[in-house]
Amino acid sequence: MKKLFGNNIVPACTYCEHSKTEGERQYCSLNKTLRNSKCKKFKYNPIMRTPHTMAPLRKYDQESFKI
């Protein structure tokens, strides 16, 4: 079964189900630490993921649409 953002999601605390945020401080509710940028208790939560901003659209003028 294919997951929402693919099967190869790189673990990151910012979108882990166990991540908690207080102000600007972020911590793990399970008191786990990352080893080699990995956590064994990582559980992906797509709701916590912030989407990347889209690139601005190109500006067009009337000349662009002439045949």
CHARMM-style PDB file with segment names, atoms N, HN, CA, C and O in Angstrom:
ATOM      1  N   MET     1       0.841  -1.176   0.000  1.00  0.00      PROA
ATOM      2  CA  MET     1       0.000   0.000   0.000  1.00  0.00      PROA
ATOM      3  C   MET     1       0.892   1.247   0.000  1.00  0.00      PROA
ATOM      4  O   MET     1       1.820   1.346   0.803  1.00  0.00      PROA
ATOM      5  N   LYS     2       0.617   2.176  -0.881  1.00  0.00      PROA
ATOM      6  HN  LYS     2      -0.137   2.095  -1.533  1.00  0.00      PROA
ATOM      7  CA  LYS     2       1.404   3.397  -0.978  1.00  0.00      PROA
ATOM      8  C   LYS     2       0.919   4.404   0.061  1.00  0.00      PROA
ATOM      9  O   LYS     2      -0.278   4.666   0.183  1.00  0.00      PROA
ATOM     10  N   LYS     3       1.874   4.964   0.808  1.00  0.00      PROA
ATOM     11  HN  LYS     3       2.846   4.751   0.709  1.00  0.00      PROA
ATOM     12  CA  LYS     3       1.531   5.951   1.826  1.00  0.00      PROA
ATOM     13  C   LYS     3       1.292   7.310   1.187  1.00  0.00      PROA
ATOM     14  O   LYS     3       1.557   7.503   0.001  1.00  0.00      PROA
ATOM     15  N   LEU     4       0.787   8.257   1.983  1.00  0.00      PROA
ATOM     16  HN  LEU     4       0.571   8.101   2.947  1.00  0.00      PROA
ATOM     17  CA  LEU     4       0.378   9.567   1.492  1.00  0.00      PROA
ATOM     18  C   LEU     4       1.489  10.311   0.752  1.00  0.00      PROA
ATOM     19  O   LEU     4       1.240  10.854  -0.325  1.00  0.00      PROA
ATOM     20  N   PHE     5       2.699  10.351   1.294  1.00  0.00      PROA
ATOM     21  HN  PHE     5       2.901   9.910   2.168  1.00  0.00      PROA
ATOM     22  CA  PHE     5       3.815  11.051   0.652  1.00  0.00      PROA
ATOM     23  C   PHE     5       4.871  10.080   0.164  1.00  0.00      PROA
ATOM     24  O   PHE     5       6.037  10.460   0.047  1.00  0.00      PROA
ATOM     25  N   GLY     6       4.507   8.844  -0.124  1.00  0.00      PROA
ATOM     26  HN  GLY     6       3.561   8.536  -0.030  1.00  0.00      PROA
ATOM     27  CA  GLY     6       5.439   7.833  -0.598  1.00  0.00      PROA
ATOM     28  C   GLY     6       5.895   6.933   0.536  1.00  0.00      PROA
ATOM     29  O   GLY     6       5.591   7.183   1.703  1.00  0.00      PROA
ATOM     30  N   ASN     7       6.618   5.894   0.189  1.00  0.00      PROA
ATOM     31  HN  ASN     7       6.865   5.691  -0.759  1.00  0.00      PROA
ATOM     32  CA  ASN     7       7.071   4.924   1.184  1.00  0.00      PROA
ATOM     33  C   ASN     7       8.427   5.259   1.784  1.00  0.00      PROA
ATOM     34  O   ASN     7       8.832   4.628   2.761  1.00  0.00      PROA
ATOM     35  N   ASN     8       9.135   6.225   1.236  1.00  0.00      PROA
ATOM     36  HN  ASN     8       8.806   6.738   0.443  1.00  0.00      PROA
ATOM     37  CA  ASN     8      10.477   6.563   1.702  1.00  0.00      PROA
ATOM     38  C   ASN     8      10.479   7.914   2.402  1.00  0.00      PROA
ATOM     39  O   ASN     8      11.062   8.872   1.892  1.00  0.00      PROA
ATOM     40  N   ILE     9       9.844   8.006   3.550  1.00  0.00      PROA
ATOM     41  HN  ILE     9       9.371   7.228   3.964  1.00  0.00      PROA
ATOM     42  CA  ILE     9       9.785   9.252   4.310  1.00  0.00      PROA
ATOM     43  C   ILE     9      10.971   9.296   5.262  1.00  0.00      PROA
ATOM     44  O   ILE     9      11.160   8.390   6.074  1.00  0.00      PROA
ATOM     45  N   VAL    10      11.761  10.344   5.160  1.00  0.00      PROA
ATOM     46  HN  VAL    10      11.607  11.081   4.501  1.00  0.00      PROA
ATOM     47  CA  VAL    10      12.923  10.497   6.029  1.00  0.00      PROA
ATOM     48  C   VAL    10      12.420  10.907   7.419  1.00  0.00      PROA
ATOM     49  O   VAL    10      11.712  11.907   7.543  1.00  0.00      PROA
ATOM     50  N   PRO    11      12.773  10.152   8.465  1.00  0.00      PROA
ATOM     51  CA  PRO    11      12.308  10.508   9.804  1.00  0.00      PROA
ATOM     52  C   PRO    11      12.789  11.889  10.233  1.00  0.00      PROA
ATOM     53  O   PRO    11      13.971  12.210  10.113  1.00  0.00      PROA
ATOM     54  N   ALA    12      11.869  12.696  10.729  1.00  0.00      PROA
ATOM     55  HN  ALA    12      10.909  12.435  10.826  1.00  0.00      PROA
ATOM     56  CA  ALA    12      12.185  14.016  11.261  1.00  0.00      PROA
ATOM     57  C   ALA    12      11.217  14.308  12.394  1.00  0.00      PROA
ATOM     58  O   ALA    12      10.025  14.018  12.292  1.00  0.00      PROA
ATOM     59  N   CYS    13      11.722  14.870  13.454  1.00  0.00      PROA
ATOM     60  HN  CYS    13      12.691  15.105  13.536  1.00  0.00      PROA
ATOM     61  CA  CYS    13      10.885  15.153  14.622  1.00  0.00      PROA
ATOM     62  C   CYS    13       9.754  16.128  14.320  1.00  0.00      PROA
ATOM     63  O   CYS    13       8.726  16.106  14.997  1.00  0.00      PROA
ATOM     64  N   THR    14       9.925  16.973  13.325  1.00  0.00      PROA
ATOM     65  HN  THR    14      10.760  16.991  12.775  1.00  0.00      PROA
ATOM     66  CA  THR    14       8.910  17.988  13.046  1.00  0.00      PROA
ATOM     67  C   THR    14       7.578  17.388  12.620  1.00  0.00      PROA
ATOM     68  O   THR    14       6.539  18.010  12.838  1.00  0.00      PROA
ATOM     69  N   TYR    15       7.572  16.190  12.014  1.00  0.00      PROA
ATOM     70  HN  TYR    15       8.416  15.685  11.836  1.00  0.00      PROA
ATOM     71  CA  TYR    15       6.315  15.566  11.637  1.00  0.00      PROA
ATOM     72  C   TYR    15       6.170  14.152  12.192  1.00  0.00      PROA
ATOM     73  O   TYR    15       5.616  13.269  11.537  1.00  0.00      PROA
ATOM     74  N   CYS    16       6.673  13.954  13.403  1.00  0.00      PROA
ATOM     75  HN  CYS    16       7.123  14.672  13.935  1.00  0.00      PROA
ATOM     76  CA  CYS    16       6.508  12.692  14.123  1.00  0.00      PROA
ATOM     77  C   CYS    16       5.290  12.805  15.045  1.00  0.00      PROA
ATOM     78  O   CYS    16       5.038  13.861  15.626  1.00  0.00      PROA
ATOM     79  N   GLU    17       4.554  11.730  15.171  1.00  0.00      PROA
ATOM     80  HN  GLU    17       4.759  10.873  14.699  1.00  0.00      PROA
ATOM     81  CA  GLU    17       3.360  11.727  16.014  1.00  0.00      PROA
ATOM     82  C   GLU    17       3.692  11.963  17.488  1.00  0.00      PROA
ATOM     83  O   GLU    17       2.848  12.453  18.238  1.00  0.00      PROA
ATOM     84  N   HSD    18       4.901  11.623  17.906  1.00  0.00      PROA
ATOM     85  HN  HSD    18       5.586  11.225  17.296  1.00  0.00      PROA
ATOM     86  CA  HSD    18       5.305  11.759  19.301  1.00  0.00      PROA
ATOM     87  C   HSD    18       5.934  13.119  19.614  1.00  0.00      PROA
ATOM     88  O   HSD    18       6.321  13.371  20.755  1.00  0.00      PROA
ATOM     89  N   SER    19       6.037  13.982  18.629  1.00  0.00      PROA
ATOM     90  HN  SER    19       5.723  13.778  17.702  1.00  0.00      PROA
ATOM     91  CA  SER    19       6.656  15.291  18.802  1.00  0.00      PROA
ATOM     92  C   SER    19       5.683  16.265  19.462  1.00  0.00      PROA
ATOM     93  O   SER    19       4.506  16.320  19.107  1.00  0.00      PROA
ATOM     94  N   LYS    20       6.179  17.010  20.402  1.00  0.00      PROA
ATOM     95  HN  LYS    20       7.136  16.964  20.690  1.00  0.00      PROA
ATOM     96  CA  LYS    20       5.381  18.042  21.082  1.00  0.00      PROA
ATOM     97  C   LYS    20       6.101  19.371  20.953  1.00  0.00      PROA
ATOM     98  O   LYS    20       7.330  19.423  20.973  1.00  0.00      PROA
ATOM     99  N   THR    21       5.334  20.446  20.822  1.00  0.00      PROA
ATOM    100  HN  THR    21       4.335  20.404  20.806  1.00  0.00      PROA
ATOM    101  CA  THR    21       5.907  21.777  20.665  1.00  0.00      PROA
ATOM    102  C   THR    21       5.357  22.703  21.731  1.00  0.00      PROA
ATOM    103  O   THR    21       4.146  22.791  21.931  1.00  0.00      PROA
ATOM    104  N   GLU    22       6.261  23.392  22.415  1.00  0.00      PROA
ATOM    105  HN  GLU    22       7.245  23.320  22.253  1.00  0.00      PROA
ATOM    106  CA  GLU    22       5.901  24.428  23.382  1.00  0.00      PROA
ATOM    107  C   GLU    22       6.617  25.697  22.968  1.00  0.00      PROA
ATOM    108  O   GLU    22       7.835  25.803  23.115  1.00  0.00      PROA
ATOM    109  N   GLY    23       5.873  26.654  22.453  1.00  0.00      PROA
ATOM    110  HN  GLY    23       4.884  26.568  22.333  1.00  0.00      PROA
ATOM    111  CA  GLY    23       6.510  27.878  21.947  1.00  0.00      PROA
ATOM    112  C   GLY    23       7.374  27.531  20.757  1.00  0.00      PROA
ATOM    113  O   GLY    23       6.876  27.024  19.752  1.00  0.00      PROA
ATOM    114  N   GLU    24       8.669  27.801  20.859  1.00  0.00      PROA
ATOM    115  HN  GLU    24       9.074  28.213  21.675  1.00  0.00      PROA
ATOM    116  CA  GLU    24       9.601  27.460  19.784  1.00  0.00      PROA
ATOM    117  C   GLU    24      10.394  26.199  20.105  1.00  0.00      PROA
ATOM    118  O   GLU    24      11.204  25.759  19.289  1.00  0.00      PROA
ATOM    119  N   ARG    25      10.177  25.617  21.270  1.00  0.00      PROA
ATOM    120  HN  ARG    25       9.519  25.975  21.932  1.00  0.00      PROA
ATOM    121  CA  ARG    25      10.901  24.418  21.702  1.00  0.00      PROA
ATOM    122  C   ARG    25      10.132  23.172  21.288  1.00  0.00      PROA
ATOM    123  O   ARG    25       8.915  23.100  21.458  1.00  0.00      PROA
ATOM    124  N   GLN    26      10.839  22.199  20.751  1.00  0.00      PROA
ATOM    125  HN  GLN    26      11.828  22.257  20.613  1.00  0.00      PROA
ATOM    126  CA  GLN    26      10.225  20.956  20.319  1.00  0.00      PROA
ATOM    127  C   GLN    26      10.911  19.798  21.040  1.00  0.00      PROA
ATOM    128  O   GLN    26      12.135  19.776  21.168  1.00  0.00      PROA
ATOM    129  N   TYR    27      10.124  18.848  21.506  1.00  0.00      PROA
ATOM    130  HN  TYR    27       9.130  18.866  21.402  1.00  0.00      PROA
ATOM    131  CA  TYR    27      10.686  17.704  22.210  1.00  0.00      PROA
ATOM    132  C   TYR    27       9.865  16.450  21.928  1.00  0.00      PROA
ATOM    133  O   TYR    27       8.765  16.530  21.380  1.00  0.00      PROA
ATOM    134  N   CYS    28      10.397  15.306  22.299  1.00  0.00      PROA
ATOM    135  HN  CYS    28      11.290  15.241  22.744  1.00  0.00      PROA
ATOM    136  CA  CYS    28       9.745  14.011  22.094  1.00  0.00      PROA
ATOM    137  C   CYS    28       8.957  13.652  23.348  1.00  0.00      PROA
ATOM    138  O   CYS    28       9.490  13.717  24.455  1.00  0.00      PROA
ATOM    139  N   SER    29       7.694  13.276  23.182  1.00  0.00      PROA
ATOM    140  HN  SER    29       7.261  13.223  22.282  1.00  0.00      PROA
ATOM    141  CA  SER    29       6.862  12.907  24.332  1.00  0.00      PROA
ATOM    142  C   SER    29       7.299  11.569  24.934  1.00  0.00      PROA
ATOM    143  O   SER    29       6.912  11.245  26.057  1.00  0.00      PROA
ATOM    144  N   LEU    30       8.098  10.793  24.205  1.00  0.00      PROA
ATOM    145  HN  LEU    30       8.413  11.057  23.293  1.00  0.00      PROA
ATOM    146  CA  LEU    30       8.604   9.516  24.700  1.00  0.00      PROA
ATOM    147  C   LEU    30      10.000   9.638  25.289  1.00  0.00      PROA
ATOM    148  O   LEU    30      10.593   8.643  25.705  1.00  0.00      PROA
ATOM    149  N   ASN    31      10.531  10.873  25.325  1.00  0.00      PROA
ATOM    150  HN  ASN    31      10.049  11.682  24.988  1.00  0.00      PROA
ATOM    151  CA  ASN    31      11.885  11.152  25.829  1.00  0.00      PROA
ATOM    152  C   ASN    31      12.956  10.378  25.063  1.00  0.00      PROA
ATOM    153  O   ASN    31      13.926   9.905  25.655  1.00  0.00      PROA
ATOM    154  N   LYS    32      12.783  10.251  23.762  1.00  0.00      PROA
ATOM    155  HN  LYS    32      11.996  10.635  23.281  1.00  0.00      PROA
ATOM    156  CA  LYS    32      13.762   9.566  22.913  1.00  0.00      PROA
ATOM    157  C   LYS    32      14.715  10.589  22.317  1.00  0.00      PROA
ATOM    158  O   LYS    32      14.368  11.759  22.156  1.00  0.00      PROA
ATOM    159  N   THR    33      15.913  10.140  21.994  1.00  0.00      PROA
ATOM    160  HN  THR    33      16.195   9.189  22.124  1.00  0.00      PROA
ATOM    161  CA  THR    33      16.883  10.990  21.313  1.00  0.00      PROA
ATOM    162  C   THR    33      17.225  10.359  19.965  1.00  0.00      PROA
ATOM    163  O   THR    33      17.137   9.144  19.791  1.00  0.00      PROA
ATOM    164  N   LEU    34      17.610  11.198  19.027  1.00  0.00      PROA
ATOM    165  HN  LEU    34      17.681  12.185  19.168  1.00  0.00      PROA
ATOM    166  CA  LEU    34      17.980  10.709  17.704  1.00  0.00      PROA
ATOM    167  C   LEU    34      19.394  10.150  17.724  1.00  0.00      PROA
ATOM    168  O   LEU    34      20.299  10.727  18.326  1.00  0.00      PROA
ATOM    169  N   ARG    35      19.565   9.026  17.060  1.00  0.00      PROA
ATOM    170  HN  ARG    35      18.829   8.557  16.571  1.00  0.00      PROA
ATOM    171  CA  ARG    35      20.888   8.450  16.869  1.00  0.00      PROA
ATOM    172  C   ARG    35      21.090   8.279  15.378  1.00  0.00      PROA
ATOM    173  O   ARG    35      20.312   7.599  14.709  1.00  0.00      PROA
ATOM    174  N   ASN    36      22.130   8.897  14.864  1.00  0.00      PROA
ATOM    175  HN  ASN    36      22.762   9.450  15.407  1.00  0.00      PROA
ATOM    176  CA  ASN    36      22.410   8.881  13.421  1.00  0.00      PROA
ATOM    177  C   ASN    36      21.216   9.402  12.634  1.00  0.00      PROA
ATOM    178  O   ASN    36      20.890   8.871  11.572  1.00  0.00      PROA
ATOM    179  N   SER    37      20.570  10.427  13.145  1.00  0.00      PROA
ATOM    180  HN  SER    37      20.834  10.858  14.008  1.00  0.00      PROA
ATOM    181  CA  SER    37      19.400  11.073  12.526  1.00  0.00      PROA
ATOM    182  C   SER    37      18.206  10.134  12.389  1.00  0.00      PROA
ATOM    183  O   SER    37      17.359  10.339  11.520  1.00  0.00      PROA
ATOM    184  N   LYS    38      18.126   9.103  13.237  1.00  0.00      PROA
ATOM    185  HN  LYS    38      18.815   8.937  13.943  1.00  0.00      PROA
ATOM    186  CA  LYS    38      17.025   8.160  13.189  1.00  0.00      PROA
ATOM    187  C   LYS    38      16.474   7.922  14.590  1.00  0.00      PROA
ATOM    188  O   LYS    38      17.203   8.003  15.579  1.00  0.00      PROA
ATOM    189  N   CYS    39      15.191   7.629  14.661  1.00  0.00      PROA
ATOM    190  HN  CYS    39      14.599   7.563  13.858  1.00  0.00      PROA
ATOM    191  CA  CYS    39      14.535   7.300  15.924  1.00  0.00      PROA
ATOM    192  C   CYS    39      13.727   6.030  15.697  1.00  0.00      PROA
ATOM    193  O   CYS    39      12.969   5.951  14.730  1.00  0.00      PROA
ATOM    194  N   LYS    40      13.871   5.049  16.557  1.00  0.00      PROA
ATOM    195  HN  LYS    40      14.486   5.113  17.342  1.00  0.00      PROA
ATOM    196  CA  LYS    40      13.154   3.790  16.391  1.00  0.00      PROA
ATOM    197  C   LYS    40      11.651   3.940  16.621  1.00  0.00      PROA
ATOM    198  O   LYS    40      10.870   3.122  16.135  1.00  0.00      PROA
ATOM    199  N   LYS    41      11.246   4.952  17.338  1.00  0.00      PROA
ATOM    200  HN  LYS    41      11.881   5.617  17.733  1.00  0.00      PROA
ATOM    201  CA  LYS    41       9.827   5.160  17.640  1.00  0.00      PROA
ATOM    202  C   LYS    41       9.150   6.149  16.695  1.00  0.00      PROA
ATOM    203  O   LYS    41       8.021   6.568  16.950  1.00  0.00      PROA
ATOM    204  N   PHE    42       9.826   6.530  15.604  1.00  0.00      PROA
ATOM    205  HN  PHE    42      10.743   6.190  15.397  1.00  0.00      PROA
ATOM    206  CA  PHE    42       9.262   7.490  14.664  1.00  0.00      PROA
ATOM    207  C   PHE    42       7.959   6.949  14.088  1.00  0.00      PROA
ATOM    208  O   PHE    42       7.902   5.817  13.606  1.00  0.00      PROA
ATOM    209  N   LYS    43       6.919   7.767  14.143  1.00  0.00      PROA
ATOM    210  HN  LYS    43       6.965   8.686  14.534  1.00  0.00      PROA
ATOM    211  CA  LYS    43       5.630   7.423  13.548  1.00  0.00      PROA
ATOM    212  C   LYS    43       5.144   8.642  12.779  1.00  0.00      PROA
ATOM    213  O   LYS    43       4.875   9.693  13.360  1.00  0.00      PROA
ATOM    214  N   TYR    44       5.036   8.489  11.478  1.00  0.00      PROA
ATOM    215  HN  TYR    44       5.255   7.635  11.006  1.00  0.00      PROA
ATOM    216  CA  TYR    44       4.704   9.601  10.591  1.00  0.00      PROA
ATOM    217  C   TYR    44       3.280  10.102  10.836  1.00  0.00      PROA
ATOM    218  O   TYR    44       2.341   9.312  10.932  1.00  0.00      PROA
ATOM    219  N   ASN    45       3.138  11.420  10.936  1.00  0.00      PROA
ATOM    220  HN  ASN    45       3.901  12.061  10.859  1.00  0.00      PROA
ATOM    221  CA  ASN    45       1.841  12.063  11.086  1.00  0.00      PROA
ATOM    222  C   ASN    45       1.744  13.142  10.002  1.00  0.00      PROA
ATOM    223  O   ASN    45       2.347  14.204  10.153  1.00  0.00      PROA
ATOM    224  N   PRO    46       0.993  12.896   8.901  1.00  0.00      PROA
ATOM    225  CA  PRO    46       0.952  13.849   7.795  1.00  0.00      PROA
ATOM    226  C   PRO    46       0.326  15.184   8.167  1.00  0.00      PROA
ATOM    227  O   PRO    46       0.576  16.179   7.486  1.00  0.00      PROA
ATOM    228  N   ILE    47      -0.471  15.243   9.214  1.00  0.00      PROA
ATOM    229  HN  ILE    47      -0.674  14.436   9.767  1.00  0.00      PROA
ATOM    230  CA  ILE    47      -1.099  16.497   9.617  1.00  0.00      PROA
ATOM    231  C   ILE    47      -0.073  17.476  10.173  1.00  0.00      PROA
ATOM    232  O   ILE    47      -0.263  18.688  10.071  1.00  0.00      PROA
ATOM    233  N   MET    48       1.006  16.975  10.758  1.00  0.00      PROA
ATOM    234  HN  MET    48       1.160  15.991  10.841  1.00  0.00      PROA
ATOM    235  CA  MET    48       2.032  17.842  11.344  1.00  0.00      PROA
ATOM    236  C   MET    48       3.006  18.379  10.293  1.00  0.00      PROA
ATOM    237  O   MET    48       3.793  19.279  10.586  1.00  0.00      PROA
ATOM    238  N   ARG    49       2.960  17.850   9.104  1.00  0.00      PROA
ATOM    239  HN  ARG    49       2.321  17.119   8.867  1.00  0.00      PROA
ATOM    240  CA  ARG    49       3.890  18.267   8.050  1.00  0.00      PROA
ATOM    241  C   ARG    49       3.438  19.597   7.457  1.00  0.00      PROA
ATOM    242  O   ARG    49       2.262  19.768   7.136  1.00  0.00      PROA
ATOM    243  N   THR    50       4.363  20.532   7.313  1.00  0.00      PROA
ATOM    244  HN  THR    50       5.318  20.393   7.575  1.00  0.00      PROA
ATOM    245  CA  THR    50       4.043  21.819   6.689  1.00  0.00      PROA
ATOM    246  C   THR    50       4.480  21.755   5.229  1.00  0.00      PROA
ATOM    247  O   THR    50       5.634  21.432   4.948  1.00  0.00      PROA
ATOM    248  N   PRO    51       3.586  22.053   4.305  1.00  0.00      PROA
ATOM    249  CA  PRO    51       3.937  21.966   2.882  1.00  0.00      PROA
ATOM    250  C   PRO    51       4.928  23.046   2.478  1.00  0.00      PROA
ATOM    251  O   PRO    51       4.958  24.130   3.060  1.00  0.00      PROA
ATOM    252  N   HSD    52       5.734  22.736   1.481  1.00  0.00      PROA
ATOM    253  HN  HSD    52       5.710  21.855   1.008  1.00  0.00      PROA
ATOM    254  CA  HSD    52       6.670  23.713   0.934  1.00  0.00      PROA
ATOM    255  C   HSD    52       5.876  24.774   0.176  1.00  0.00      PROA
ATOM    256  O   HSD    52       4.827  24.484  -0.398  1.00  0.00      PROA
ATOM    257  N   THR    53       6.377  25.983   0.181  1.00  0.00      PROA
ATOM    258  HN  THR    53       7.230  26.218   0.647  1.00  0.00      PROA
ATOM    259  CA  THR    53       5.700  27.038  -0.561  1.00  0.00      PROA
ATOM    260  C   THR    53       5.926  26.831  -2.055  1.00  0.00      PROA
ATOM    261  O   THR    53       6.980  26.363  -2.485  1.00  0.00      PROA
ATOM    262  N   MET    54       4.923  27.186  -2.821  1.00  0.00      PROA
ATOM    263  HN  MET    54       4.066  27.567  -2.472  1.00  0.00      PROA
ATOM    264  CA  MET    54       5.023  27.036  -4.270  1.00  0.00      PROA
ATOM    265  C   MET    54       5.878  28.157  -4.853  1.00  0.00      PROA
ATOM    266  O   MET    54       5.945  29.260  -4.310  1.00  0.00      PROA
ATOM    267  N   ALA    55       6.516  27.851  -5.952  1.00  0.00      PROA
ATOM    268  HN  ALA    55       6.461  26.955  -6.393  1.00  0.00      PROA
ATOM    269  CA  ALA    55       7.304  28.861  -6.662  1.00  0.00      PROA
ATOM    270  C   ALA    55       6.345  29.901  -7.232  1.00  0.00      PROA
ATOM    271  O   ALA    55       5.230  29.557  -7.625  1.00  0.00      PROA
ATOM    272  N   PRO    56       6.758  31.160  -7.282  1.00  0.00      PROA
ATOM    273  CA  PRO    56       5.868  32.180  -7.840  1.00  0.00      PROA
ATOM    274  C   PRO    56       5.609  31.920  -9.326  1.00  0.00      PROA
ATOM    275  O   PRO    56       6.474  31.425 -10.048  1.00  0.00      PROA
ATOM    276  N   LEU    57       4.412  32.263  -9.754  1.00  0.00      PROA
ATOM    277  HN  LEU    57       3.709  32.665  -9.167  1.00  0.00      PROA
ATOM    278  CA  LEU    57       4.047  32.077 -11.152  1.00  0.00      PROA
ATOM    279  C   LEU    57       4.763  33.092 -12.037  1.00  0.00      PROA
ATOM    280  O   LEU    57       5.041  34.218 -11.626  1.00  0.00      PROA
ATOM    281  N   ARG    58       5.048  32.665 -13.248  1.00  0.00      PROA
ATOM    282  HN  ARG    58       4.821  31.750 -13.582  1.00  0.00      PROA
ATOM    283  CA  ARG    58       5.687  33.562 -14.207  1.00  0.00      PROA
ATOM    284  C   ARG    58       4.724  34.642 -14.624  1.00  0.00      PROA
ATOM    285  O   ARG    58       3.520  34.402 -14.702  1.00  0.00      PROA
ATOM    286  N   LYS    59       5.228  35.819 -14.893  1.00  0.00      PROA
ATOM    287  HN  LYS    59       6.207  36.014 -14.829  1.00  0.00      PROA
ATOM    288  CA  LYS    59       4.414  36.932 -15.394  1.00  0.00      PROA
ATOM    289  C   LYS    59       4.314  36.832 -16.911  1.00  0.00      PROA
ATOM    290  O   LYS    59       5.319  36.633 -17.594  1.00  0.00      PROA
ATOM    291  N   TYR    60       3.117  36.967 -17.426  1.00  0.00      PROA
ATOM    292  HN  TYR    60       2.301  37.128 -16.871  1.00  0.00      PROA
ATOM    293  CA  TYR    60       2.887  36.912 -18.857  1.00  0.00      PROA
ATOM    294  C   TYR    60       2.391  38.281 -19.334  1.00  0.00      PROA
ATOM    295  O   TYR    60       1.827  39.061 -18.566  1.00  0.00      PROA
ATOM    296  N   ASP    61       2.616  38.543 -20.607  1.00  0.00      PROA
ATOM    297  HN  ASP    61       3.074  37.909 -21.231  1.00  0.00      PROA
ATOM    298  CA  ASP    61       2.065  39.763 -21.205  1.00  0.00      PROA
ATOM    299  C   ASP    61       1.279  39.357 -22.464  1.00  0.00      PROA
ATOM    300  O   ASP    61       1.218  38.177 -22.810  1.00  0.00      PROA
ATOM    301  N   GLN    62       0.694  40.321 -23.126  1.00  0.00      PROA
ATOM    302  HN  GLN    62       0.744  41.280 -22.845  1.00  0.00      PROA
ATOM    303  CA  GLN    62      -0.143  40.046 -24.304  1.00  0.00      PROA
ATOM    304  C   GLN    62       0.661  39.359 -25.418  1.00  0.00      PROA
ATOM    305  O   GLN    62       0.111  38.541 -26.155  1.00  0.00      PROA
ATOM    306  N   GLU    63       1.937  39.677 -25.547  1.00  0.00      PROA
ATOM    307  HN  GLU    63       2.385  40.342 -24.949  1.00  0.00      PROA
ATOM    308  CA  GLU    63       2.777  39.094 -26.602  1.00  0.00      PROA
ATOM    309  C   GLU    63       2.912  37.576 -26.445  1.00  0.00      PROA
ATOM    310  O   GLU    63       3.097  36.867 -27.434  1.00  0.00      PROA
ATOM    311  N   SER    64       2.824  37.093 -25.255  1.00  0.00      PROA
ATOM    312  HN  SER    64       2.673  37.668 -24.451  1.00  0.00      PROA
ATOM    313  CA  SER    64       2.973  35.657 -25.001  1.00  0.00      PROA
ATOM    314  C   SER    64       1.821  34.856 -25.596  1.00  0.00      PROA
ATOM    315  O   SER    64       1.983  33.665 -25.861  1.00  0.00      PROA
ATOM    316  N   PHE    65       0.671  35.471 -25.811  1.00  0.00      PROA
ATOM    317  HN  PHE    65       0.540  36.439 -25.596  1.00  0.00      PROA
ATOM    318  CA  PHE    65      -0.511  34.760 -26.266  1.00  0.00      PROA
ATOM    319  C   PHE    65      -0.848  34.997 -27.740  1.00  0.00      PROA
ATOM    320  O   PHE    65      -1.880  34.525 -28.219  1.00  0.00      PROA
ATOM    321  N   LYS    66      -0.005  35.711 -28.452  1.00  0.00      PROA
ATOM    322  HN  LYS    66       0.833  36.094 -28.063  1.00  0.00      PROA
ATOM    323  CA  LYS    66      -0.236  35.941 -29.874  1.00  0.00      PROA
ATOM    324  C   LYS    66       0.255  34.748 -30.693  1.00  0.00      PROA
ATOM    325  O   LYS    66       1.262  34.117 -30.372  1.00  0.00      PROA
ATOM    326  N   ILE    67      -0.488  34.463 -31.757  1.00  0.00      PROA
ATOM    327  HN  ILE    67      -1.306  34.976 -32.018  1.00  0.00      PROA
ATOM    328  CA  ILE    67      -0.105  33.345 -32.637  1.00  0.00      PROA
ATOM    329  C   ILE    67       0.632  33.892 -33.827  1.00  0.00      PROA
ATOM    330  OT1 ILE    67       1.049  33.130 -34.699  1.00  0.00      PROA
TER     331      ILE     67
END
